[in-house]
Every structure is written in C-alpha cells, then in structure tokens.
Amino acid sequence: MQLATKDKSVWSSLILIGVLTLSPTAIADDSRFKIAAGVFYSNSDTGMDVTNPLTGKTFELDFETDLELVESEFLPFFEISYWFNTQHGIYFDWQRLHRDATNTNITVPYEFDHPDPDIDETYSIQLGAEIITTFNVDIARIGYGYDFYKDDTWDLIFTAGLHVMWLELGFEGEIGACVDDNCGIIDIAPNTVVFTDVTAPLPDLGLLAHYQFADSWSITGHAQYFYIKIDNIRGELIDLSGGIEYNFEGKFAADLSYKYYKVTVDIEGDHTTTSIHYGFHGPMLTLSYEF
C-alpha cells in the first residue's frame, strides 16, 4: 500500500469492466439494478500514537477525548449494484465521516512526526494551546459479486473488489514545528492540513449472506477483510454487519442492522512509526429499490 499513488492501470481496468458489463450485449433477461441508501448512527473511535515531550514516552492520542471530536453522529451511506445475470454482478458504495472541533486548552502536551515518511517535519502541541482539529475520512469501494449458492432460504455471495480511502488530518492554531532541525513556534494558518492523501486502490474480499426465515423477512450478514504490508506501510480493514430485512412486494426493502468497521494504518519512518486507527460501530438503516 503506497500512499499518494495513482494506479492508472487499475482504474482503467475497472472502467473497462464497467463498460463491458453495462453494454447491451451483456444485458440478459434477468439483469437488474439495485440502489440502496441509508444512514447509520456512528460511535467513533479514532487515535494516533504521539510522544510526550516531558517524558519521552509514546502514548495514544484519543481524537474523541483529547481533541474533542464528536464521538457519535449520523453518517450517510450509498450503494448501487448491477447484476447482469443470476450469478454475476458489480457494485459501488461510498461512506464518509467528516469532523472538526476546537480545543481551547490542551491539557496533555504531545509531539508527532508528519505521517508521510518523505516529509521530515515534527509538530509539537504545548500545554494551554488552542487547537482546531479536522479529521475527514471518505471511503469508496467497487467490486465484483459472485452468487455461488442459492436455494429457497439461503443466498450466499462472494465479493472481491478494490477500495480507496481519502484521509485528511489537519491542525490549526499555535503549534511548534521542527523542519530540518530548525525548531520554533509557528501559527498554522486556517485550512492548513498537516496530512492529506488518497490511497492507491487496495483489494478486499468479502461474503454476503441472506437467510429468509419467513415470508418477506430475512436475516442478513456481511463480512469483508483486507490486510497488506508493502515497504514501510502496513494496513488492515475489517467490515462486519448483521441485521434483519423486510421486503415490500419484491421491489422495496428495508434493512436494520448493526455495523462494525475499523481501519488501521502503520507508517514506519526512519526513527519512528506513525500509527493511525479509525473505526466506528452502531445501528444502520438502509432502504433499497431493485428494478
């Protein structure tokens, strides 16, 4: 996984797959579209390893507690899928979490290196400083689904795809900085972002389960996993959900589920390792329409 990498060949392949899939020759009598939109109540858990300048020890900076970012809020979700026969289809989904907060009196001083190992900068937040923190995450996924087992009650689908994450971590206020061994207090200008990047398309594998236990009622499950280590970067993604769905006459459906999602990224620099984790969990309501 290499941050700030644009893999044109991967995106070209995805576009080609989409064009071929949606072409008139690929459409069969049992082809169908499905659009789903929803909202989930997220309880977020976000943190980053930093250093206490007074003791030299590393500790985890909790974004919700130490930086006062909102812990619980409603988040949007969108998905569109196209099945060009009973077994094969493609999908695209998107979700986001954008937050910012102002802390007028930092009670725990900390230091951290720029997360990009190619940038030699160290930032220092002192006691009593006023800091505005921005932490935004957008995640988009595109992939292929294979319906490998289906009967009167069970429907199991294997998924394989790619996901892209947009990550923005920004600090504004009175911040100390060391650049090329030159240190001093600087005033980070408004809208200055300490770290912003987009990952290269990264693979993930998953399983969707659908069990119909009564007329119009089903139990649903979803699991997706990803792990990779390339050069100085290690990343892991876990996406789980389970719930119950009610189908309205075969076209409309409503799904109430509980979702768990976590991403961990470790970036090893020359002298330190920057660890950032982001996760959320909570109930989710999704409405879908198939045509």
C-alpha positions in Angstrom: 0.0 0.0 0.0 1.6 3.2 -1.1 0.0 6.5 -0.1 -0.3 9.2 -2.8 0.0 6.7 -5.6 -2.2 6.9 -8.7 -2.5 3.5 -10.2 -3.9 4.4 -13.7 -3.8 0.8 -15.0 -6.1 -0.4 -12.1 -8.6 2.4 -12.7 -8.5 1.8 -16.5 -9.3 -1.9 -15.9 -12.2 -1.0 -13.6 -13.7 1.4 -16.1 -13.3 -1.2 -18.9 -15.0 -3.8 -16.8 -17.9 -1.4 -16.1 -18.3 -0.5 -19.8 -18.3 -4.1 -20.9 -20.7 -5.1 -18.1 -23.2 -2.4 -18.9 -23.0 -2.9 -22.7 -26.2 -4.0 -24.4 -24.7 -7.4 -25.3 -24.1 -8.2 -21.6 -27.7 -7.5 -20.5 -29.7 -10.6 -20.0 -33.5 -11.0 -19.3 -32.7 -11.5 -15.6 -30.4 -8.5 -15.3 -31.3 -6.0 -12.6 -30.2 -2.8 -10.9 -30.3 -2.2 -7.2 -30.0 1.2 -5.4 -29.5 1.5 -1.7 -29.2 4.5 0.6 -29.0 4.7 4.3 -27.8 6.3 7.5 -26.1 4.8 10.5 -25.5 6.2 14.0 -21.8 6.0 14.4 -19.9 5.7 17.7 -16.4 6.6 16.5 -13.0 5.5 18.0 -10.0 7.3 16.4 -6.5 7.6 17.7 -2.8 8.2 16.8 0.4 7.4 18.5 2.3 10.5 19.8 5.1 11.3 22.1 5.0 13.2 25.5 7.8 15.8 25.2 8.2 15.8 29.0 8.8 12.1 29.5 9.7 10.9 26.0 7.2 8.1 26.2 4.8 7.2 23.5 1.0 7.2 24.2 -2.2 7.1 22.2 -3.8 10.4 21.5 -7.6 9.9 21.5 -9.2 12.1 19.0 -12.6 12.0 20.7 -11.4 12.6 24.2 -8.2 14.6 23.9 -9.1 16.6 20.8 -12.9 16.8 21.5 -14.0 15.5 18.1 -17.7 14.4 18.1 -17.9 10.7 19.1 -21.5 9.9 18.0 -23.3 11.2 14.9 -25.4 10.1 11.9 -23.4 9.2 8.8 -24.6 8.7 5.2 -24.2 5.6 3.1 -24.9 4.9 -0.6 -24.6 1.8 -2.8 -25.5 0.9 -6.4 -25.2 -2.6 -7.9 -25.9 -4.2 -11.2 -26.5 -7.9 -11.8 -26.2 -8.9 -15.4 -27.4 -12.5 -14.7 -28.3 -14.6 -11.7 -24.7 -15.1 -10.6 -22.5 -12.2 -11.7 -22.7 -8.6 -10.8 -20.7 -5.4 -9.9 -21.2 -2.9 -7.1 -20.1 0.5 -5.9 -20.5 2.0 -2.5 -19.5 5.1 -0.6 -19.4 6.3 3.0 -18.0 9.3 4.8 -17.1 10.8 8.2 -16.2 14.5 8.4 -15.5 16.1 11.8 -13.8 19.1 13.3 -13.5 20.5 16.8 -11.8 23.3 18.8 -9.9 22.6 21.9 -9.2 25.8 23.8 -6.9 24.4 26.5 -4.7 21.4 25.7 -4.1 19.6 28.9 -1.6 16.9 27.6 1.4 18.1 25.6 2.4 15.9 22.6 4.6 15.6 19.6 4.3 13.7 16.4 6.1 13.3 13.1 4.4 14.1 9.8 2.7 10.8 8.8 4.3 10.9 5.3 7.8 9.5 5.7 9.0 11.6 2.8 8.4 14.8 4.8 10.8 15.5 7.6 8.7 17.6 9.9 7.9 17.2 13.7 5.0 19.0 15.3 4.7 20.0 19.0 1.5 20.9 20.8 2.1 22.6 24.2 0.1 22.8 27.3 -2.6 25.5 27.1 -2.5 25.8 23.3 -5.7 26.4 21.4 -6.0 23.9 18.5 -8.6 23.3 15.8 -8.6 19.7 14.6 -10.0 18.4 11.3 -10.3 14.7 10.6 -12.1 13.6 7.5 -12.4 10.1 6.0 -14.2 9.1 2.8 -14.2 5.5 1.6 -15.3 4.3 -1.8 -15.4 0.7 -3.0 -16.0 -1.0 -6.3 -16.1 -4.7 -6.8 -17.5 -7.9 -8.3 -20.0 -10.2 -6.7 -20.5 -14.0 -7.4 -23.7 -15.6 -6.2 -22.3 -19.1 -5.6 -25.2 -20.7 -3.6 -28.9 -20.0 -3.7 -32.0 -22.0 -2.7 -35.4 -21.3 -1.2 -33.9 -19.9 2.0 -30.2 -19.2 1.6 -28.4 -16.8 -0.7 -24.5 -16.6 -0.4 -22.4 -14.1 -2.4 -18.7 -13.9 -2.6 -17.2 -10.4 -3.3 -13.8 -9.2 -4.5 -13.0 -5.6 -5.1 -11.0 -2.5 -4.5 -11.4 0.3 -2.1 -9.9 3.8 -2.0 -9.7 5.9 1.2 -9.4 9.7 1.3 -7.8 10.8 4.6 -7.4 14.4 5.8 -5.9 15.2 9.1 -5.5 18.9 9.9 -4.4 21.1 12.8 -4.8 24.9 13.1 -3.5 27.1 15.8 -0.4 27.6 17.9 1.9 24.7 17.0 5.6 24.2 17.5 7.4 22.7 14.5 10.8 21.4 13.6 11.8 21.3 10.0 15.3 20.2 9.0 16.5 20.6 12.7 15.1 24.2 12.8 12.5 24.5 15.6 10.2 27.2 16.7 6.6 28.2 17.4 4.6 28.7 14.2 1.0 29.7 13.7 -0.7 27.2 11.4 -2.9 29.2 9.0 -6.6 28.4 8.6 -7.3 25.5 6.3 -3.7 24.3 6.6 -3.7 20.5 6.5 -0.9 18.6 8.2 -1.6 15.4 6.3 -4.0 14.7 3.4 -3.8 11.8 1.0 -5.6 9.2 -1.1 -4.6 5.6 -1.0 -4.0 3.6 -4.1 -6.8 1.1 -4.9 -6.5 -1.7 -2.4 -8.0 -5.2 -2.7 -10.6 -6.6 -0.3 -12.5 -9.9 -0.1 -15.9 -10.5 1.5 -19.0 -12.6 1.9 -22.7 -11.6 1.9 -25.3 -13.9 3.5 -29.1 -13.8 3.2 -31.4 -16.2 5.1 -35.1 -16.0 4.6 -36.9 -17.4 7.6 -40.4 -16.2 6.9 -42.5 -14.5 4.1 -40.9 -11.1 3.4 -38.5 -11.5 6.4 -34.7 -12.3 6.2 -31.6 -12.3 8.3 -28.7 -10.6 6.6 -24.9 -10.7 7.2 -21.8 -9.1 5.7 -18.1 -9.6 6.3 -15.2 -8.0 4.5 -11.5 -8.1 5.2 -8.2 -6.7 3.9 -4.6 -6.8 5.1 -1.4 -5.8 3.3 2.2 -4.9 4.1 4.3 -3.2 1.4 7.6 -1.5 2.1 7.1 0.7 5.2 3.3 0.6 5.3 1.0 -1.9 7.0 -2.7 -1.7 6.7 -5.8 -3.7 7.9 -9.5 -3.3 7.2 -12.4 -5.1 9.0 -16.0 -4.5 7.9 -18.8 -6.5 9.6 -22.6 -6.2 9.8 -25.6 -8.2 10.7 -29.3 -7.4 10.7 -32.8 -8.2 9.6 -34.6 -7.2 6.4 -38.2 -6.8 5.4 -39.1 -7.0 1.7 -42.1 -4.9 0.3 -43.6 -6.9 -2.5 -40.2 -7.8 -4.1 -39.0 -4.3 -5.1 -38.6 -2.2 -2.0 -36.7 -3.5 1.1 -35.7 -2.1 4.5 -32.7 -3.4 6.4 -32.0 -2.7 10.1 -28.5 -3.9 11.0 -25.6 -3.3 13.3 -22.3 -2.3 11.7 -18.7 -2.6 12.8 -15.9 -1.0 10.8 -12.2 -0.5 11.6 -9.1 0.6 9.6 -5.6 0.6 11.0 -2.5 2.1 9.2 1.1 1.9 10.5 3.7 4.0 8.6 7.3 3.3 9.6 9.6 6.3 9.3 13.4 6.5 9.7 13.2 6.7 13.5 9.5 6.3 14.5 6.3 4.6 13.4 3.1 6.6 13.0 0.0 4.6 13.8 -3.4 5.8 13.0 -6.6 3.9 13.6 -10.1 4.8 12.7 -13.3 2.8 13.5 -17.0 3.1 14.2 -19.8 0.9 15.2 -23.6 1.4 15.5 -27.0 0.7 14.2 -27.7 1.3 10.5 -30.9 1.7 8.5 -30.8 1.0 4.7 -33.6 1.4 2.2 -33.2 -0.3 -1.2 -35.1 -0.5 -4.5 -34.5 -3.1 -7.2 -35.5 -2.7 -10.9 
